Amino acid sequence: MDYLSRQSAPFDDNLWQQIDETVIQAAKETLVGRRFLPFFGPVGPGLNETAICSPQKEEIFKDGFSVMKGRQLARVPQLYEDFQLYWRDLEDSRRQGFPADLSAARIAAQNLARREDQMIFHGVKSLALDGLLTVPGNDTQELGDWNTGENAFLSVVRGVSALNRKGRFGKHCLVVSSDLLVALHRLQPGTGVLELDRVKSLVGGRLFTCNVLEGNTAVLICAQPQYLDLMVGLDISAAYTELADLNHHLRVLETAILRVKSPDAIVIFK
C-alpha cells in the first residue's frame, strides 16, 4: 500500500531521493532526544497504540480470570509538518540542470524534529502524553546556582547518587538548557579544568543541550531500555498530499511515543 501517496506525485526517483536525503539530514542535525534515548522500532506505520509496562508488572489470577497489573495502553500520535514545492521552481531547476531548492523540506524536517523533542521532554497535554519533565514519579531536585563554585558538579553528583540508590545503574545522560551550558564553560579556580569537563566525566561524556528546555533546567536520565525508550512506528518520512494551483503539497511525518516505564530513572534539576 502506498500510504505515502508517492505514486500520485509527478516526481521521478531522483527528486524523491533528494527530498529523502534532505529531510533525514535536517532531522538528524536537529534531533536531541534520539541521541540518548534507547530506540525501539520502527515497528510499522500501522501502529496505533502500545503498552507501557513498569518493571513491577505482574499477572493477577482470580476466579478463573487473569489480568496484567502494572501495564497501561497509550495511543501513539502522528507528528507532522507540511511544506510546498512550487512547480515553476522545479521546472526552472530542471531547465538549468541544477538540483531542486529543497529549503522548504529542510525547514519542515527541522520543525518536525523540534516537535519530537518537545514531546519527549514536555509531553503533549492535549493528548494526555507525559514527557521526561512531566511524568509523575520523577525525582525533582533543587538546581542551585551553576554560575558559582562547584554547584553544577555537586548537583550532578547528587543526581547520580540518587539514581544509584534506586538501583538505576547503566548509561547516565545529562541534558541541559542553553544557558546552563554557557554556565558550565568556566574554569574551576585553582584547577585549570572547565566545569563542563568535570560534569561530563560523571556521565561518561554523555552531556547534551536542547533548545526546547527552558532556562535553568537540567535533566539527568538513566537511559536504559528497561526504564524508558522512544518507540517509533513510522520513522521520519516524506509524503505527497495534493496538487493545488499546480503546486505540490507534501508532508514530513512520523509516528512515535516516549515510553517511561520507571519514572524514578529521571532526575530533574530546577
C-alpha positions in Angstrom: 0.0 0.0 0.0 1.3 3.4 -1.0 0.4 5.1 2.3 2.8 8.0 1.5 0.9 8.6 -1.8 4.1 8.9 -3.7 2.7 7.3 -6.8 0.3 10.2 -7.2 3.3 12.7 -7.4 4.7 13.6 -10.8 8.3 13.2 -9.3 11.0 11.0 -10.7 13.1 8.8 -8.4 16.0 11.3 -8.4 13.8 14.0 -6.9 12.4 11.7 -4.3 15.9 10.7 -3.4 16.9 14.4 -3.0 13.8 15.0 -0.8 14.5 12.0 1.4 18.2 12.8 1.9 17.4 16.5 2.7 14.7 15.5 5.2 16.8 12.9 7.0 19.9 15.1 7.1 17.9 18.1 8.5 16.2 15.9 11.1 19.5 14.4 12.3 21.1 17.8 12.7 18.2 18.9 14.9 17.1 15.9 17.0 18.4 15.6 20.5 16.2 13.1 22.3 17.2 10.3 19.9 20.9 10.9 20.7 20.5 9.4 24.2 17.1 7.6 24.4 17.0 3.8 23.6 15.3 3.4 20.3 12.6 0.8 19.7 11.5 0.3 16.1 10.5 1.2 13.6 7.7 -1.3 14.0 5.5 -0.3 11.1 3.2 2.6 10.1 0.0 0.9 11.3 0.9 1.3 15.0 -1.9 3.0 16.8 -1.3 2.1 20.5 1.3 0.5 22.6 1.7 -0.9 26.1 3.9 0.8 28.7 4.9 -1.7 31.3 6.5 -1.0 34.6 9.3 -3.3 35.8 6.9 -4.4 38.6 4.2 -5.7 36.2 2.6 -9.0 37.2 -0.2 -11.2 36.1 -3.1 -11.4 38.7 -5.2 -14.6 38.8 -8.6 -14.7 40.4 -11.9 -16.5 39.9 -10.8 -18.0 36.6 -9.7 -14.7 35.1 -6.3 -13.1 34.8 -5.3 -9.5 34.2 -1.9 -7.8 33.9 -1.1 -5.3 36.6 1.4 -2.6 36.0 0.7 -2.1 32.3 -1.1 0.7 30.6 -2.1 1.3 27.0 -1.1 4.6 25.3 -2.1 6.0 21.9 0.7 6.6 19.5 0.4 10.0 17.9 1.4 11.1 14.4 3.7 14.1 14.2 3.7 16.1 11.0 4.8 19.3 9.3 3.6 20.4 5.8 5.6 22.2 3.1 5.2 23.1 -0.6 7.3 22.8 -3.7 6.3 25.2 -6.4 6.0 23.9 -10.0 7.9 26.9 -11.5 10.9 26.4 -9.2 11.0 22.7 -10.1 10.8 23.4 -13.8 13.4 26.1 -13.6 15.9 23.8 -11.8 15.2 21.1 -14.4 15.7 23.5 -17.3 19.0 24.7 -15.9 20.2 21.3 -14.8 20.5 22.3 -11.1 19.3 20.3 -8.1 15.9 21.5 -6.8 15.9 24.0 -4.0 14.5 22.0 -1.1 14.9 24.6 1.6 11.2 24.2 2.5 11.7 20.5 3.0 14.6 21.2 5.3 12.7 23.7 7.4 9.7 21.2 7.7 12.1 18.5 8.9 13.7 20.7 11.4 10.2 21.8 12.8 9.2 18.1 13.0 12.4 17.2 14.8 11.8 20.0 17.3 8.2 18.8 17.8 9.5 15.3 18.6 11.9 16.8 21.2 9.1 18.9 22.6 7.0 15.7 23.0 9.9 13.8 24.6 10.7 16.5 27.2 7.3 18.2 27.8 4.8 15.6 26.6 1.6 16.6 24.8 -1.0 17.8 27.3 -3.9 17.7 24.9 -3.2 14.0 24.2 -2.5 13.1 27.9 1.0 12.1 27.0 3.7 12.7 29.6 7.3 13.8 28.9 10.5 13.5 30.9 9.7 16.7 32.7 6.0 16.0 33.4 5.7 12.3 34.1 4.6 11.6 37.7 7.1 9.9 39.9 10.3 11.6 38.6 12.8 12.9 41.1 12.9 16.7 41.3 15.9 18.4 43.0 16.9 22.0 43.5 19.2 23.3 40.8 21.2 25.8 42.8 23.5 28.4 41.2 25.6 26.7 38.5 27.4 30.0 37.9 29.5 29.8 41.1 31.7 27.3 42.9 31.2 23.6 42.4 27.4 23.8 42.4 27.0 22.2 39.0 29.3 19.3 39.7 27.8 18.7 43.1 24.3 18.8 41.7 25.1 16.1 39.2 26.9 14.1 41.8 23.7 14.1 44.0 21.6 13.2 41.0 23.8 10.2 40.0 23.9 9.1 43.7 20.1 9.2 43.8 19.8 7.0 40.7 22.3 4.6 42.1 20.5 4.3 45.4 17.3 3.3 43.5 19.3 0.7 41.5 19.1 2.7 38.3 22.5 1.7 37.0 23.7 2.0 33.5 24.1 4.8 30.9 23.6 8.1 32.7 22.9 11.1 30.4 22.6 14.8 31.2 20.6 17.3 29.1 20.9 21.0 29.9 19.3 24.2 28.7 21.5 26.5 26.7 22.1 29.0 29.5 23.3 26.2 31.8 25.6 25.0 29.1 27.1 28.5 29.0 27.5 28.5 32.8 29.5 25.2 32.5 32.1 26.8 30.3 34.2 28.3 33.1 37.4 27.3 34.8 37.3 25.9 38.3 39.5 28.2 40.4 42.9 26.7 41.1 42.4 23.7 38.9 42.6 24.9 35.3 39.7 22.5 34.4 36.4 23.5 32.9 33.4 22.8 35.0 31.9 21.3 31.8 34.6 18.6 31.7 34.2 17.7 35.3 30.4 17.3 34.8 30.9 15.3 31.6 33.2 12.9 33.4 30.3 12.0 35.7 28.1 10.9 32.8 30.7 9.3 30.6 30.8 12.3 28.3 27.0 12.0 27.5 26.1 15.7 28.0 23.7 17.3 25.6 21.9 20.6 25.2 18.3 21.0 23.8 16.6 24.2 22.9 13.2 23.0 24.0 14.4 23.2 27.6 13.6 26.5 29.2 16.1 28.5 31.2 17.8 26.9 34.2 16.6 23.4 33.6 18.7 20.2 33.5 17.6 16.5 33.3 19.6 13.5 34.3 18.4 10.2 32.9 19.4 6.6 33.3 18.9 5.8 29.6 18.4 2.1 29.7 15.7 0.4 27.7 14.2 -1.3 30.8 13.5 2.2 32.2 12.4 4.2 29.2 12.6 4.3 25.4 11.4 6.1 22.2 9.1 3.8 20.3 8.7 4.6 16.6 6.1 3.1 14.2 6.8 5.0 11.0 10.2 6.7 11.1 10.6 10.2 9.6 9.4 10.2 6.0 8.1 12.5 3.3 4.7 12.0 1.8 2.8 13.6 -1.1 -0.6 15.1 -0.1 -2.0 17.0 -3.0 -1.6 19.1 -6.1 -3.2 22.6 -5.7 -2.8 25.6 -8.0 -0.3 23.5 -9.9 2.0 23.4 -6.8 3.0 20.4 -4.9 1.9 19.9 -1.2 4.0 17.5 0.9 4.2 16.4 4.5 7.0 15.2 6.7 5.6 12.8 9.3 6.4 10.1 11.8 4.6 8.1 14.5 6.4 7.9 17.8 5.9 7.9 21.6 8.0 8.2 24.6 7.5 5.2 26.9 8.6 5.9 30.5 8.5 2.6 32.4 10.4 3.7 35.5 9.8 7.5 36.2 12.4 7.3 39.1 15.1 6.8 36.4 14.7 10.6 35.7 16.1 13.4 37.9 15.1 17.0 37.1 17.1 20.0 38.4 15.1 23.2 38.6 
